[in-house]
Amino acid sequence: MMVESWSTLLFSVSLVSVCVILILSLVATLRSNFQFWPPPERKSWQHRSFLILFRCFLYPLIVLSVLEFELAGSAARFFTITIGVILLFAGFGLAIRITLQMGWRNAFGEKRGLVTDGYFSKSRNPVYVATWLGLIGWAVVANSVWASILLGFWAALYLFAPLFEEPWLEQMYGDEFREYRLRVRRFL
């Protein structure tokens, strides 16, 4: 019973946090005088709020996944865990590598130059695509309905993120971004 209470609390904190991120981002797309993501500057309330909210989403999700994880099972479960771990590490490993290529500060809304080479020559959002691969692996390993729901919200966040980011990129980089957008697909 105690694990269920913790699972409910962790799920609730994580869900509320990701929903607040989505709502603030949606409000920012609907109102020209409000910006949430990307933040207007590094030391803004938007930047700090996003980091706090994302951590309040991610950390409970990690703990929830550990609490809900069950290793026991058949050979088929062992096989699915192995496939899940491969996808998880490949996806998140690639996402980190691409983020480092882009530059950590660039990834978090600072204007450090439009990156159009490497992985970005094939996809405008390769970090999101790689992360989706990792999220699938995480869901397979966790084998938890609650964790899968939260991972689905994370996937949705990354599906909608370009809608929040592209107007900012166009404003920051103008014709350079417009030309890039015409030549490279959003995801694949």
Z-matrix of the N, CA and C atoms (Angstrom, degrees):
N
C 1 1.455
C 2 1.526 1 111.13
N 3 1.323 2 117.31 1 -36.60
C 4 1.459 3 121.53 2 -178.45
C 5 1.533 4 111.41 3 -64.09
N 6 1.354 5 116.37 4 -41.18
C 7 1.466 6 120.71 5 178.94
C 8 1.527 7 110.13 6 -62.47
N 9 1.329 8 117.27 7 -40.19
C 10 1.465 9 120.83 8 178.95
C 11 1.520 10 111.51 9 -62.39
N 12 1.324 11 117.28 10 -39.57
C 13 1.470 12 120.71 11 178.29
C 14 1.519 13 111.09 12 -64.55
N 15 1.328 14 115.77 13 -44.20
C 16 1.465 15 119.74 14 177.84
C 17 1.529 16 110.52 15 -64.50
N 18 1.311 17 116.32 16 -42.16
C 19 1.466 18 120.18 17 179.21
C 20 1.525 19 110.94 18 -60.55
N 21 1.323 20 116.64 19 -43.31
C 22 1.469 21 120.99 20 178.82
C 23 1.522 22 110.85 21 -62.74
N 24 1.323 23 117.14 22 -44.28
C 25 1.463 24 121.47 23 179.41
C 26 1.529 25 110.90 24 -63.42
N 27 1.313 26 116.85 25 -48.01
C 28 1.463 27 121.07 26 -179.24
C 29 1.524 28 111.15 27 -61.86
N 30 1.336 29 115.95 28 -45.29
C 31 1.458 30 120.50 29 178.08
C 32 1.531 31 110.23 30 -59.14
N 33 1.317 32 117.33 31 -44.47
C 34 1.469 33 121.93 32 -176.95
C 35 1.525 34 111.50 33 -64.27
N 36 1.326 35 117.11 34 -46.32
C 37 1.470 36 120.93 35 179.48
C 38 1.524 37 109.98 36 -61.35
N 39 1.315 38 116.20 37 -45.78
C 40 1.459 39 121.15 38 -179.12
C 41 1.530 40 111.07 39 -63.83
N 42 1.317 41 116.68 40 -45.60
C 43 1.469 42 121.30 41 -178.66
C 44 1.531 43 111.30 42 -63.57
N 45 1.311 44 116.91 43 -46.10
C 46 1.470 45 120.07 44 179.27
C 47 1.527 46 110.28 45 -60.57
N 48 1.315 47 117.06 46 -42.72
C 49 1.471 48 120.60 47 -178.43
C 50 1.521 49 112.12 48 -62.62
N 51 1.330 50 117.46 49 -46.93
C 52 1.459 51 119.58 50 -178.88
C 53 1.528 52 110.62 51 -68.53
N 54 1.323 53 117.33 52 -33.90
C 55 1.469 54 120.20 53 177.37
C 56 1.528 55 111.20 54 -66.46
N 57 1.318 56 117.55 55 -38.90
C 58 1.471 57 120.48 56 177.65
C 59 1.530 58 109.94 57 -64.39
N 60 1.328 59 117.01 58 -41.09
C 61 1.476 60 119.93 59 176.26
C 62 1.526 61 109.95 60 -59.47
N 63 1.315 62 117.01 61 -47.77
C 64 1.468 63 120.82 62 -179.42
C 65 1.528 64 111.73 63 -63.27
N 66 1.322 65 117.42 64 -42.25
C 67 1.471 66 120.95 65 -179.35
C 68 1.522 67 110.64 66 -65.72
N 69 1.330 68 117.75 67 -46.97
C 70 1.474 69 120.15 68 179.66
C 71 1.530 70 110.92 69 -62.95
N 72 1.318 71 116.55 70 -38.19
C 73 1.468 72 119.94 71 178.30
C 74 1.518 73 111.18 72 -67.48
N 75 1.316 74 116.93 73 -39.57
C 76 1.466 75 121.23 74 177.68
C 77 1.528 76 110.52 75 -64.96
N 78 1.324 77 117.47 76 -44.64
C 79 1.473 78 121.28 77 177.97
C 80 1.530 79 109.34 78 -58.35
N 81 1.323 80 116.06 79 -40.29
C 82 1.473 81 119.70 80 -179.55
C 83 1.528 82 111.60 81 -64.55
N 84 1.325 83 117.93 82 -32.43
C 85 1.464 84 119.28 83 178.51
C 86 1.525 85 111.64 84 -75.16
N 87 1.325 86 116.77 85 -25.00
C 88 1.461 87 120.73 86 -177.54
C 89 1.526 88 113.58 87 -91.36
N 90 1.328 89 117.07 88 -19.74
C 91 1.467 90 120.95 89 -177.73
C 92 1.522 91 109.80 90 -120.89
N 93 1.297 92 115.95 91 121.85
C 94 1.463 93 119.93 92 -177.69
C 95 1.525 94 113.16 93 -71.66
N 96 1.322 95 117.72 94 -19.53
C 97 1.467 96 120.29 95 -177.80
C 98 1.535 97 112.24 96 -96.65
N 99 1.343 98 117.83 97 13.77
C 100 1.458 99 121.80 98 -179.38
C 101 1.514 100 108.84 99 -134.53
N 102 1.314 101 116.46 100 129.19
C 103 1.463 102 120.89 101 178.80
C 104 1.520 103 108.60 102 -128.04
N 105 1.329 104 116.06 103 130.86
C 106 1.466 105 120.48 104 176.15
C 107 1.518 106 111.00 105 -115.84
N 108 1.338 107 115.80 106 -60.56
C 109 1.470 108 119.31 107 178.66
C 110 1.499 109 110.12 108 -129.93
N 111 1.299 110 119.70 109 132.46
C 112 1.451 111 127.72 110 -8.24
C 113 1.528 112 110.92 111 -63.58
N 114 1.318 113 116.05 112 150.26
C 115 1.467 114 118.86 113 -178.05
C 116 1.525 115 111.11 114 -68.89
N 117 1.332 116 116.91 115 152.01
C 118 1.460 117 119.17 116 -179.03
C 119 1.532 118 113.21 117 -65.34
N 120 1.322 119 117.29 118 -28.14
C 121 1.468 120 121.18 119 175.12
C 122 1.519 121 109.20 120 -160.42
N 123 1.311 122 115.49 121 164.88
C 124 1.464 123 121.11 122 -173.36
C 125 1.524 124 112.86 123 -63.48
N 126 1.295 125 119.14 124 -37.21
C 127 1.466 126 121.35 125 -176.22
C 128 1.520 127 112.66 126 -96.89
N 129 1.310 128 116.97 127 21.29
C 130 1.465 129 121.10 128 -178.66
C 131 1.531 130 110.50 129 -83.32
N 132 1.319 131 115.05 130 163.23
C 133 1.473 132 119.58 131 176.36
C 134 1.525 133 110.15 132 -63.75
N 135 1.333 134 116.54 133 -30.49
C 136 1.460 135 120.19 134 -179.31
C 137 1.531 136 110.52 135 -65.19
N 138 1.328 137 115.71 136 -43.56
C 139 1.463 138 120.21 137 -179.86
C 140 1.525 139 110.50 138 -64.46
N 141 1.318 140 116.35 139 -48.42
C 142 1.472 141 120.32 140 179.61
C 143 1.525 142 110.89 141 -63.38
N 144 1.333 143 116.66 142 -42.65
C 145 1.465 144 120.41 143 -179.42
C 146 1.524 145 111.26 144 -63.29
N 147 1.332 146 116.29 145 -43.24
C 148 1.460 147 118.96 146 179.12
C 149 1.517 148 110.60 147 -60.73
N 150 1.330 149 117.03 148 -47.03
C 151 1.469 150 119.96 149 -179.07
C 152 1.529 151 111.32 150 -61.45
N 153 1.312 152 117.59 151 -43.27
C 154 1.469 153 120.95 152 178.84
C 155 1.523 154 110.34 153 -64.03
N 156 1.328 155 116.23 154 -47.94
C 157 1.467 156 119.71 155 -178.88
C 158 1.526 157 111.82 156 -63.45
N 159 1.343 158 116.98 157 -41.62
C 160 1.463 159 118.49 158 -179.44
C 161 1.524 160 110.86 159 -66.33
N 162 1.324 161 116.32 160 -38.11
C 163 1.470 162 119.23 161 176.63
C 164 1.525 163 111.15 162 -66.99
N 165 1.328 164 117.31 163 -37.57
C 166 1.478 165 121.15 164 176.90
C 167 1.525 166 111.39 165 -69.04
N 168 1.309 167 116.64 166 -19.48
C 169 1.463 168 121.56 167 172.84
C 170 1.529 169 110.28 168 -83.63
N 171 1.332 170 116.41 169 -49.52
C 172 1.457 171 121.93 170 -170.82
C 173 1.527 172 113.51 171 -72.52
N 174 1.316 173 118.15 172 -49.48
C 175 1.467 174 120.01 173 -174.03
C 176 1.527 175 112.51 174 -62.67
N 177 1.331 176 119.43 175 -45.77
C 178 1.467 177 117.73 176 175.37
C 179 1.537 178 112.75 177 -62.77
N 180 1.339 179 116.65 178 -33.71
C 181 1.460 180 120.23 179 177.59
C 182 1.523 181 110.76 180 -62.89
N 183 1.319 182 117.15 181 -41.37
C 184 1.465 183 120.70 182 178.45
C 185 1.528 184 110.17 183 -63.16
N 186 1.335 185 116.46 184 -48.85
C 187 1.467 186 120.03 185 -179.33
C 188 1.528 187 110.65 186 -63.35
N 189 1.320 188 116.73 187 -42.05
C 190 1.469 189 120.90 188 177.63
C 191 1.525 190 110.66 189 -59.12
N 192 1.311 191 116.94 190 -43.60
C 193 1.467 192 121.11 191 179.96
C 194 1.527 193 111.18 192 -61.58
N 195 1.322 194 116.48 193 -39.57
C 196 1.466 195 120.40 194 178.33
C 197 1.533 196 110.03 195 -67.96
N 198 1.334 197 116.90 196 -44.45
C 199 1.469 198 120.46 197 179.82
C 200 1.525 199 112.46 198 -61.41
N 201 1.323 200 116.41 199 -38.22
C 202 1.460 201 121.51 200 -175.44
C 203 1.531 202 112.95 201 -85.54
N 204 1.326 203 117.31 202 -12.49
C 205 1.466 204 122.07 203 -175.33
C 206 1.524 205 111.25 204 -68.19
N 207 1.331 206 115.31 205 136.58
C 208 1.462 207 121.82 206 174.52
C 209 1.523 208 108.30 207 -131.75
N 210 1.315 209 114.41 208 121.63
C 211 1.461 210 119.78 209 -179.49
C 212 1.526 211 111.55 210 -83.92
N 213 1.324 212 115.20 211 -32.04
C 214 1.466 213 119.41 212 -176.83
C 215 1.517 214 110.97 213 -60.88
N 216 1.304 215 114.54 214 146.63
C 217 1.458 216 118.58 215 177.47
C 218 1.506 217 111.33 216 154.04
N 219 1.281 218 114.32 217 -163.59
C 220 1.460 219 121.46 218 -175.57
C 221 1.521 220 111.23 219 -85.99
N 222 1.302 221 114.59 220 177.52
C 223 1.465 222 120.74 221 175.65
C 224 1.527 223 110.15 222 -62.73
N 225 1.332 224 116.24 223 -32.85
C 226 1.476 225 120.07 224 178.53
C 227 1.524 226 110.20 225 -63.85
N 228 1.332 227 117.97 226 -39.61
C 229 1.471 228 120.88 227 177.92
C 230 1.523 229 110.16 228 -65.26
N 231 1.314 230 117.36 229 -41.20
C 232 1.465 231 120.67 230 177.13
C 233 1.527 232 110.42 231 -60.58
N 234 1.333 233 116.71 232 -41.97
C 235 1.461 234 121.64 233 178.80
C 236 1.534 235 110.67 234 -63.44
N 237 1.340 236 117.07 235 -44.78
C 238 1.468 237 119.70 236 -179.88
C 239 1.529 238 111.10 237 -66.44
N 240 1.330 239 117.63 238 -36.44
C 241 1.464 240 119.92 239 176.21
C 242 1.525 241 110.08 240 -62.90
N 243 1.330 242 116.48 241 -42.41
C 244 1.469 243 120.61 242 178.96
C 245 1.528 244 110.97 243 -60.65
N 246 1.321 245 117.24 244 -47.47
C 247 1.471 246 121.60 245 177.96
C 248 1.527 247 109.59 246 -61.79
N 249 1.339 248 116.88 247 -43.87
C 250 1.459 249 121.17 248 179.07
C 251 1.513 250 112.53 249 -60.45
N 252 1.325 251 117.28 250 -44.11
C 253 1.472 252 121.20 251 179.48
C 254 1.527 253 110.29 252 -63.12
N 255 1.318 254 116.99 253 -41.38
C 256 1.474 255 120.64 254 178.06
C 257 1.533 256 109.97 255 -60.88
N 258 1.336 257 117.25 256 -48.05
C 259 1.466 258 120.80 257 179.05
C 260 1.525 259 111.44 258 -63.39
N 261 1.328 260 116.43 259 -42.03
C 262 1.462 261 121.20 260 -179.14
C 263 1.529 262 110.88 261 -60.17
N 264 1.331 263 116.26 262 -51.78
C 265 1.465 264 119.59 263 -177.60
C 266 1.525 265 112.18 264 -70.93
N 267 1.327 266 117.00 265 -37.89
C 268 1.470 267 119.57 266 178.34
C 269 1.530 268 110.38 267 -64.66
N 270 1.330 269 116.61 268 -46.58
C 271 1.461 270 120.70 269 -178.03
C 272 1.517 271 112.89 270 -65.37
N 273 1.330 272 116.58 271 -53.42
C 274 1.465 273 118.94 272 -178.55
C 275 1.523 274 111.97 273 -70.50
N 276 1.337 275 116.81 274 -33.94
C 277 1.468 276 119.40 275 176.05
C 278 1.519 277 111.64 276 -62.18
N 279 1.327 278 115.87 277 -44.84
C 280 1.457 279 120.63 278 178.20
C 281 1.526 280 110.91 279 -65.91
N 282 1.327 281 116.84 280 -40.74
C 283 1.471 282 120.41 281 178.75
C 284 1.534 283 111.10 282 -60.35
N 285 1.322 284 116.59 283 -41.66
C 286 1.471 285 120.02 284 178.22
C 287 1.522 286 110.56 285 -66.77
N 288 1.312 287 116.47 286 -42.34
C 289 1.474 288 120.15 287 179.02
C 290 1.533 289 111.00 288 -60.47
N 291 1.330 290 116.29 289 -44.76
C 292 1.467 291 120.60 290 -179.89
C 293 1.525 292 110.37 291 -66.65
N 294 1.330 293 116.63 292 -40.31
C 295 1.470 294 120.25 293 178.30
C 296 1.520 295 110.20 294 -61.21
N 297 1.316 296 117.46 295 -42.16
C 298 1.468 297 120.47 296 178.36
C 299 1.527 298 111.08 297 -65.76
N 300 1.349 299 116.74 298 -35.36
C 301 1.468 300 120.20 299 176.23
C 302 1.528 301 110.04 300 -62.48
N 303 1.327 302 115.77 301 -42.19
C 304 1.459 303 121.18 302 -179.40
C 305 1.527 304 110.84 303 -71.46
N 306 1.318 305 115.51 304 -32.75
C 307 1.453 306 121.10 305 -174.84
C 308 1.517 307 109.13 306 105.63
N 309 1.325 308 115.38 307 125.96
C 310 1.462 309 120.63 308 -174.34
C 311 1.521 310 111.46 309 -57.53
N 312 1.330 311 117.15 310 -44.41
C 313 1.463 312 120.40 311 -178.48
C 314 1.524 313 111.42 312 -67.65
N 315 1.311 314 116.90 313 -37.24
C 316 1.459 315 121.17 314 176.14
C 317 1.528 316 110.10 315 -60.48
N 318 1.336 317 116.01 316 -39.16
C 319 1.466 318 120.82 317 -178.79
C 320 1.520 319 111.97 318 -66.28
N 321 1.325 320 116.78 319 -23.25
C 322 1.457 321 120.12 320 -177.28
C 323 1.522 322 112.39 321 -109.32
N 324 1.322 323 116.25 322 31.91
C 325 1.442 324 121.00 323 166.46
C 326 1.518 325 117.47 324 92.34
N 327 1.326 326 118.06 325 7.87
C 328 1.458 327 118.38 326 175.63
C 329 1.527 328 108.79 327 -92.03
N 330 1.302 329 115.86 328 142.85
C 331 1.463 330 120.86 329 -179.89
C 332 1.531 331 108.81 330 -79.62
N 333 1.334 332 115.21 331 98.96
C 334 1.464 333 121.58 332 -178.74
C 335 1.525 334 111.93 333 -120.73
N 336 1.318 335 116.63 334 9.96
C 337 1.456 336 121.08 335 179.67
C 338 1.514 337 111.43 336 113.62
N 339 1.307 338 116.29 337 139.67
C 340 1.460 339 122.18 338 179.14
C 341 1.524 340 108.95 339 -77.53
N 342 1.307 341 116.60 340 121.04
C 343 1.464 342 121.85 341 -179.60
C 344 1.528 343 108.15 342 -93.66
N 345 1.336 344 115.72 343 122.46
C 346 1.467 345 120.40 344 -177.04
C 347 1.527 346 112.35 345 -129.15
N 348 1.323 347 117.53 346 5.01
C 349 1.456 348 119.80 347 -178.78
C 350 1.526 349 110.38 348 -107.25
N 351 1.324 350 115.91 349 178.07
C 352 1.466 351 120.55 350 -179.49
C 353 1.521 352 111.04 351 62.57
N 354 1.321 353 115.79 352 -133.33
C 355 1.465 354 120.66 353 -179.78
C 356 1.526 355 111.61 354 -61.02
N 357 1.319 356 116.39 355 -28.84
C 358 1.466 357 121.13 356 -178.35
C 359 1.528 358 112.55 357 -73.95
N 360 1.319 359 117.70 358 -8.14
C 361 1.466 360 119.97 359 174.56
C 362 1.533 361 110.95 360 -81.70
N 363 1.328 362 117.29 361 -14.20
C 364 1.470 363 122.22 362 179.80
C 365 1.526 364 112.51 363 -105.45
N 366 1.326 365 116.54 364 -27.83
C 367 1.467 366 122.38 365 -176.69
C 368 1.523 367 108.37 366 -148.92
N 369 1.338 368 116.49 367 137.97
C 370 1.469 369 119.19 368 176.35
C 371 1.529 370 111.04 369 -73.56
N 372 1.315 371 116.72 370 -16.79
C 373 1.465 372 121.26 371 -176.91
C 374 1.530 373 111.85 372 -134.99
N 375 1.329 374 117.98 373 56.84
C 376 1.465 375 119.09 374 -176.94
C 377 1.528 376 113.25 375 -66.58
N 378 1.325 377 118.30 376 -25.79
C 379 1.467 378 120.44 377 177.72
C 380 1.516 379 109.54 378 -63.69
N 381 1.323 380 116.92 379 -42.15
C 382 1.461 381 120.60 380 -179.39
C 383 1.524 382 110.77 381 -67.13
N 384 1.328 383 116.94 382 -41.41
C 385 1.468 384 120.69 383 179.78
C 386 1.531 385 110.07 384 -62.95
N 387 1.322 386 116.81 385 -45.78
C 388 1.467 387 120.28 386 179.18
C 389 1.527 388 110.97 387 -64.34
N 390 1.330 389 116.24 388 -39.48
C 391 1.465 390 119.76 389 179.19
C 392 1.521 391 110.89 390 -63.17
N 393 1.335 392 117.98 391 -38.65
C 394 1.471 393 120.39 392 177.62
C 395 1.522 394 111.09 393 -57.01
N 396 1.329 395 116.08 394 -40.33
C 397 1.460 396 120.49 395 177.05
C 398 1.530 397 109.82 396 -60.32
N 399 1.338 398 115.85 397 -45.77
C 400 1.460 399 120.30 398 177.61
C 401 1.518 400 112.79 399 -63.25
N 402 1.333 401 117.14 400 -37.70
C 403 1.465 402 121.03 401 179.57
C 404 1.532 403 111.39 402 -65.32
N 405 1.320 404 116.26 403 -38.30
C 406 1.469 405 119.96 404 176.51
C 407 1.525 406 109.49 405 -62.10
N 408 1.327 407 116.14 406 -46.68
C 409 1.459 408 119.97 407 178.03
C 410 1.518 409 111.89 408 -60.18
N 411 1.328 410 117.25 409 -43.00
C 412 1.465 411 122.02 410 179.17
C 413 1.529 412 110.18 411 -59.76
N 414 1.337 413 116.42 412 -45.93
C 415 1.467 414 120.58 413 -179.68
C 416 1.531 415 111.27 414 -61.86
N 417 1.317 416 116.92 415 -40.15
C 418 1.464 417 120.64 416 179.03
C 419 1.527 418 110.62 417 -64.86
N 420 1.333 419 116.51 418 -44.32
C 421 1.461 420 120.45 419 -179.29
C 422 1.526 421 110.86 420 -67.59
N 423 1.320 422 117.35 421 -47.08
C 424 1.465 423 121.00 422 -176.54
C 425 1.527 424 111.28 423 -65.03
N 426 1.323 425 116.53 424 -38.47
C 427 1.467 426 121.28 425 179.11
C 428 1.530 427 111.11 426 51.57
N 429 1.328 428 115.75 427 44.29
C 430 1.463 429 122.31 428 -176.94
C 431 1.526 430 108.88 429 -129.30
N 432 1.300 431 116.80 430 132.30
C 433 1.465 432 120.69 431 178.07
C 434 1.526 433 109.80 432 -61.35
N 435 1.325 434 116.97 433 -46.37
C 436 1.473 435 120.14 434 -177.18
C 437 1.531 436 111.45 435 -64.43
N 438 1.318 437 116.34 436 -44.49
C 439 1.472 438 118.89 437 177.96
C 440 1.524 439 110.04 438 -63.44
N 441 1.326 440 117.34 439 -39.64
C 442 1.469 441 120.50 440 -179.99
C 443 1.526 442 111.73 441 -65.16
N 444 1.321 443 117.47 442 -36.88
C 445 1.467 444 120.37 443 176.35
C 446 1.523 445 110.17 444 -62.04
N 447 1.328 446 116.40 445 -46.54
C 448 1.469 447 120.26 446 179.60
C 449 1.523 448 111.49 447 -65.28
N 450 1.315 449 116.91 448 -39.82
C 451 1.467 450 120.11 449 177.06
C 452 1.526 451 110.50 450 -64.44
N 453 1.327 452 116.59 451 -33.87
C 454 1.466 453 120.80 452 174.76
C 455 1.523 454 111.65 453 -63.74
N 456 1.328 455 116.89 454 -38.89
C 457 1.464 456 120.18 455 175.48
C 458 1.527 457 110.76 456 -64.47
N 459 1.319 458 116.89 457 -40.14
C 460 1.469 459 120.67 458 177.74
C 461 1.529 460 109.05 459 -62.27
N 462 1.320 461 117.22 460 -44.86
C 463 1.469 462 120.96 461 178.00
C 464 1.527 463 110.41 462 -59.95
N 465 1.334 464 116.79 463 -42.40
C 466 1.467 465 120.93 464 178.70
C 467 1.525 466 110.90 465 -64.95
N 468 1.314 467 116.48 466 -40.53
C 469 1.464 468 120.55 467 177.37
C 470 1.527 469 110.33 468 -56.75
N 471 1.323 470 116.01 469 -43.03
C 472 1.459 471 120.00 470 179.93
C 473 1.533 472 112.36 471 -76.20
N 474 1.309 473 117.39 472 -21.75
C 475 1.459 474 120.26 473 173.83
C 476 1.529 475 110.56 474 -70.51
N 477 1.329 476 115.87 475 -40.23
C 478 1.465 477 121.28 476 -177.68
C 479 1.528 478 113.67 477 -88.20
N 480 1.327 479 118.16 478 -18.47
C 481 1.465 480 121.40 479 -176.33
C 482 1.534 481 113.65 480 -52.86
N 483 1.337 482 119.69 481 -41.19
C 484 1.469 483 118.15 482 178.81
C 485 1.529 484 113.11 483 -59.88
N 486 1.320 485 117.63 484 -29.61
C 487 1.464 486 120.13 485 177.81
C 488 1.524 487 111.05 486 -66.59
N 489 1.334 488 116.84 487 -29.15
C 490 1.461 489 121.42 488 177.36
C 491 1.523 490 110.90 489 -83.04
N 492 1.337 491 115.97 490 -34.08
C 493 1.468 492 120.92 491 -172.76
C 494 1.519 493 113.81 492 -86.65
N 495 1.321 494 117.99 493 -35.15
C 496 1.458 495 119.96 494 -172.34
C 497 1.522 496 114.04 495 -63.83
N 498 1.335 497 120.37 496 -39.27
C 499 1.471 498 117.82 497 174.71
C 500 1.528 499 112.35 498 -60.62
N 501 1.334 500 116.62 499 -38.56
C 502 1.467 501 121.09 500 177.53
C 503 1.529 502 109.90 501 -64.92
N 504 1.333 503 117.40 502 -44.42
C 505 1.458 504 120.88 503 179.15
C 506 1.532 505 111.20 504 -61.80
N 507 1.321 506 116.17 505 -40.08
C 508 1.467 507 119.83 506 178.15
C 509 1.527 508 110.59 507 -65.43
N 510 1.309 509 116.40 508 -40.69
C 511 1.470 510 120.36 509 178.24
C 512 1.534 511 111.06 510 -65.14
N 513 1.330 512 116.90 511 -41.02
C 514 1.470 513 121.17 512 -177.36
C 515 1.519 514 112.88 513 -75.17
N 516 1.335 515 116.95 514 -40.77
C 517 1.460 516 120.53 515 -170.35
C 518 1.525 517 114.33 516 -114.43
N 519 1.330 518 117.64 517 -4.00
C 520 1.466 519 122.64 518 172.24
C 521 1.507 520 114.84 519 52.42
N 522 1.347 521 115.80 520 -127.25
C 523 1.461 522 121.99 521 -175.78
C 524 1.520 523 112.72 522 -60.43
N 525 1.314 524 116.76 523 -33.56
C 526 1.475 525 119.83 524 178.83
C 527 1.540 526 110.27 525 -59.61
N 528 1.330 527 117.63 526 -44.05
C 529 1.462 528 120.34 527 178.75
C 530 1.525 529 111.16 528 -71.77
N 531 1.353 530 117.53 529 -41.06
C 532 1.464 531 119.70 530 -179.66
C 533 1.525 532 111.21 531 -60.02
N 534 1.312 533 117.52 532 -40.72
C 535 1.466 534 121.89 533 178.59
C 536 1.534 535 110.04 534 -66.99
N 537 1.311 536 116.35 535 -42.97
C 538 1.468 537 121.99 536 177.81
C 539 1.527 538 110.68 537 -61.25
N 540 1.327 539 116.80 538 -43.64
C 541 1.468 540 122.00 539 -179.72
C 542 1.528 541 110.65 540 -61.73
N 543 1.314 542 117.61 541 -36.12
C 544 1.475 543 120.90 542 179.02
C 545 1.528 544 112.91 543 -69.93
N 546 1.322 545 116.28 544 -29.80
C 547 1.469 546 119.59 545 -173.89
C 548 1.523 547 114.19 546 -96.85
N 549 1.339 548 118.31 547 -20.76
C 550 1.472 549 120.30 548 -175.77
C 551 1.522 550 109.61 549 -123.89
N 552 1.329 551 116.25 550 134.27
C 553 1.463 552 121.24 551 -179.72
C 554 1.524 553 111.69 552 -66.15
N 555 1.323 554 115.28 553 156.21
C 556 1.466 555 120.97 554 -179.78
C 557 1.526 556 111.72 555 -63.32
N 558 1.326 557 117.61 556 -46.81
C 559 1.463 558 119.88 557 -177.40
C 560 1.523 559 112.80 558 -116.19
N 561 1.290 560 119.23 559 -58.50
C 562 1.473 561 121.36 560 179.64
C 563 1.502 562 111.20 561 -135.24
